Amino acid sequence: MSHKSGFVNILGNPNVGKSTIMNALVGEKLSIVTPKVQTTRHRIMGIVNGEDFQIVYSDTPGILNPKYKLQESMMSFVNIALSDADVIIYVTDISDHVDKDGEYIGRIKKSKIPVIIAINKIDLTNQAELEKIVESWDKTFPGSDIIPLSALKRFNLDILLHSVLDKLPEGAAYFPKDQLTDKFERFFASEIIREKILLNYQKEIPYSVEIEIESFTEVKKMTNIRAVIHVARDSQKGIIIGHKGQMLKKVGTEARLDMEDFFGKKIFLEMYVKVSKEWRDKPLMLKKFGYR
């Protein structure tokens, strides 16, 4: 029996549901999900194995025009994902427009990589509108599979999986069959904290924050985690901490509970806030935080 394997990279504009789709396909919450744009900053792999296949999914940041070096690094993850894909899942939704990303769509078409168009959030529209959306994408990517779905309601995800398997090339597995992702535990701890900040703070604050895990140590049946929340300006430190430390305490409690669920063990979490002036435009700091 032949074996299939390949890199299936998930691309698309911000906030169309790329992370929700990958989490649903993998069956684990590997990518944090919030209603805010630019929630995903890194390329995150999720590996799905069967007896005769291995799918290496990649969630990627949303396509954007960079305004500072952090966003340039985010777009570098997108560009690499375009160059090494065996199959591309281009995620759009009912409010997205075919011509919104004309330049990038042109690059995808020129790549000759098999493309699946996943139209997400169809539970928020009607049949007539959906047919118009499908028709417009069919004109842009003639011959490609176009799959209307709802990642939130898990509708048509089985059809998406079958489409992926159909396009996957033959080959040996790239990773051990019991491996779920390419990221380490420290990464997921930092992302859980960042998700809580995205959910609890407004305006520029979540986009000015980066999380550094200073220590991650196992002690008997407990994991001790020490995290630093880096902010870009002095004024942001007080906002993160909140009156009498209440906001920081709230974020810490929510993050700890999620970590205990994710890691399956008790967590002792310490968090501190540090001002790292304009870190988003400093290459050395970006490299320290895992960006290119």
C-alpha positions in Angstrom: 0.0 0.0 0.0 1.4 3.4 -1.0 2.0 6.1 1.6 1.2 9.8 1.1 2.8 12.8 2.9 3.2 16.5 2.4 3.1 20.0 3.6 -0.4 21.5 3.5 0.0 25.2 4.2 -3.0 27.4 5.2 -2.9 30.9 3.8 -5.3 33.8 3.7 -6.2 37.3 5.0 -6.3 38.1 8.7 -9.3 36.9 10.7 -10.8 34.6 8.1 -10.5 31.5 10.4 -7.2 29.9 9.4 -6.3 29.0 13.0 -9.8 27.6 13.8 -9.6 25.4 10.7 -6.2 24.0 11.5 -7.1 23.3 15.1 -10.2 21.5 13.9 -8.3 19.5 11.3 -5.6 18.5 13.8 -8.0 17.9 16.6 -6.0 20.0 19.1 -5.8 23.7 19.9 -2.3 24.4 18.7 -3.0 27.9 17.4 -4.6 30.5 19.7 -7.8 32.0 18.4 -9.3 35.4 19.2 -11.6 37.8 17.3 -8.7 40.2 16.8 -6.7 40.4 13.6 -3.0 39.4 13.6 -3.6 36.9 16.4 -1.2 34.4 14.7 2.4 35.7 14.5 4.3 32.5 13.8 4.1 29.6 11.5 2.7 26.7 13.5 2.7 23.1 12.3 0.1 20.5 13.2 0.7 16.9 12.1 -2.1 14.5 11.3 -1.2 10.8 10.8 -3.0 7.8 9.4 -1.7 4.3 8.5 -1.1 5.4 4.9 -0.6 9.2 5.2 1.0 12.1 7.1 -0.4 15.6 6.6 1.8 18.4 7.9 -0.5 21.4 8.2 0.9 24.9 8.7 -1.1 27.8 10.2 0.4 31.1 9.1 -0.1 34.8 9.9 -2.6 36.7 7.9 -1.4 38.4 4.7 -0.7 42.1 5.3 1.4 45.1 4.2 4.1 45.3 6.9 4.3 48.6 8.9 7.2 47.5 11.2 9.8 44.8 11.4 7.7 42.4 13.4 5.1 42.4 10.6 7.9 41.9 8.0 9.0 38.8 10.0 5.4 37.6 10.1 5.2 37.9 6.3 8.4 36.0 5.9 6.6 33.0 7.5 3.9 33.4 4.9 6.3 33.6 2.0 8.2 30.5 3.2 4.9 28.7 3.5 4.1 29.5 -0.1 7.5 28.3 -1.3 7.5 24.9 0.4 3.9 23.8 0.1 2.8 20.6 -1.5 -0.8 21.8 -1.2 -2.2 25.2 -0.4 -5.5 25.7 1.5 -6.4 29.3 0.8 -8.9 30.4 3.4 -11.4 33.1 2.7 -14.8 33.9 4.2 -18.1 35.4 3.1 -17.0 39.0 3.7 -13.7 38.6 1.9 -13.2 39.7 -1.7 -11.4 37.9 -4.5 -9.5 41.1 -5.5 -8.5 42.0 -1.9 -5.2 40.2 -2.3 -4.7 40.4 -6.0 -0.9 40.4 -5.9 -0.6 37.5 -3.5 -3.3 35.4 -5.3 -1.3 36.0 -8.5 1.8 34.5 -6.8 -0.2 31.5 -5.6 -1.5 30.9 -9.2 2.0 31.2 -10.6 3.4 28.7 -8.2 1.4 25.9 -9.8 0.9 24.3 -6.4 -2.5 22.6 -6.0 -4.9 24.9 -4.3 -8.1 24.3 -2.3 -10.3 27.3 -1.7 -12.0 27.0 1.7 -14.8 29.5 2.1 -15.3 29.8 5.9 -18.2 31.1 8.0 -20.9 30.1 5.6 -23.3 29.8 8.5 -23.5 33.6 8.4 -24.8 33.9 4.9 -27.6 32.5 2.6 -27.6 30.1 -0.3 -27.9 32.8 -3.0 -25.0 34.9 -1.7 -22.9 31.8 -1.2 -23.4 30.7 -4.8 -22.2 34.1 -6.0 -19.1 33.8 -3.8 -18.3 30.3 -5.1 -18.7 31.5 -8.6 -16.2 34.4 -8.2 -13.6 32.1 -6.7 -14.2 29.5 -9.4 -13.4 32.1 -12.0 -10.2 33.0 -10.1 -9.0 29.4 -9.5 -10.6 27.4 -12.3 -10.3 23.6 -11.7 -9.5 24.0 -8.0 -11.7 22.5 -5.3 -13.9 25.1 -3.7 -15.3 24.0 -0.4 -17.8 26.1 1.6 -17.5 25.3 5.3 -18.0 26.4 8.8 -14.9 25.6 11.0 -16.8 26.7 14.1 -19.6 24.3 13.5 -17.3 21.7 12.0 -19.4 21.6 8.8 -17.7 20.1 5.6 -14.4 19.6 7.3 -14.5 16.0 6.2 -14.8 17.1 2.6 -11.8 19.4 3.1 -9.8 16.5 4.5 -10.7 14.2 1.6 -9.7 17.0 -0.9 -6.3 17.3 0.9 -5.7 13.6 0.8 -6.6 13.5 -2.9 -3.9 16.1 -3.7 -1.2 14.8 -1.3 1.9 13.4 -3.1 3.2 9.9 -2.4 6.1 9.8 0.0 7.5 8.7 3.3 6.5 10.5 6.6 8.6 13.6 7.4 8.1 13.3 11.2 7.7 10.4 13.7 4.1 9.1 13.6 3.5 10.1 17.2 4.6 13.7 16.7 1.9 16.4 16.9 3.7 19.6 16.2 7.1 21.2 15.6 6.8 23.6 18.6 8.0 23.1 22.1 6.1 23.4 25.4 7.5 26.9 26.1 6.0 28.2 22.9 2.5 27.0 23.8 2.9 28.5 27.3 3.8 31.9 25.8 1.0 31.7 23.3 -1.6 30.9 25.9 -0.6 34.0 27.9 -0.7 36.2 24.7 -4.2 34.9 23.9 -5.4 36.0 27.3 -3.9 39.5 26.7 -5.6 39.7 23.3 -8.9 38.8 24.9 -8.6 41.1 28.0 -7.1 44.3 26.6 -8.2 46.7 23.8 -6.7 48.9 21.1 -2.9 48.8 20.7 -2.0 47.0 23.9 -2.2 43.4 22.6 -0.2 44.3 19.5 2.6 45.9 21.6 3.1 42.8 23.8 5.5 39.8 23.4 5.8 36.9 25.9 9.2 35.5 26.9 9.3 32.2 29.0 12.3 32.7 31.2 12.0 29.3 32.9 10.0 26.1 32.4 10.9 23.5 35.0 9.3 20.2 36.1 8.9 19.7 39.8 7.3 16.3 40.7 3.7 16.6 39.3 3.9 20.4 38.8 5.4 22.6 36.2 6.8 26.0 37.3 6.7 28.7 34.6 8.2 32.1 34.9 7.1 34.5 32.1 8.0 38.1 31.2 5.4 40.2 29.4 7.4 42.7 27.2 5.7 46.0 26.3 6.9 48.6 23.9 6.3 51.8 26.0 6.3 52.8 29.7 2.6 53.8 29.7 1.6 50.2 28.6 3.2 48.6 31.7 0.6 50.1 34.1 -2.3 49.2 31.8 -1.1 45.5 31.7 -0.8 45.4 35.5 -4.0 47.3 36.2 -5.3 48.8 39.4 -3.6 47.0 42.4 -2.5 44.3 39.9 -6.0 43.1 39.3 -5.7 42.8 35.4 -2.4 41.0 35.6 -3.9 38.6 38.2 -6.9 38.0 36.0 -4.7 37.2 32.9 -2.5 34.9 35.0 -5.4 32.9 36.4 -7.0 32.4 33.0 -3.6 31.5 31.4 -2.8 29.0 34.3 -6.1 27.2 33.9 -5.7 26.9 30.2 -2.1 25.6 30.6 -3.3 23.0 33.1 -5.8 21.8 30.6 -3.3 21.9 27.7 -0.4 20.2 29.5 -2.5 17.9 31.7 -0.7 18.9 35.0 -0.7 21.5 37.7 1.0 24.8 36.8 2.6 27.4 39.0 2.8 30.6 36.9 4.7 33.7 37.7 4.4 36.7 35.4 6.3 40.0 35.3 6.0 43.1 33.0 9.1 44.7 31.4 9.4 47.7 29.2 11.4 46.8 26.1 11.4 50.0 24.1 10.0 49.6 20.6 10.9 45.9 20.5 8.8 45.4 17.3 11.4 47.3 15.2 14.6 45.8 16.8 16.0 42.8 14.9 18.0 41.4 17.8 14.9 41.4 20.1 12.8 39.9 17.3 15.3 37.1 16.8 15.3 36.5 20.6 11.5 36.1 20.4 11.7 33.5 17.6 11.1 35.7 14.6 13.3 35.8 11.5 
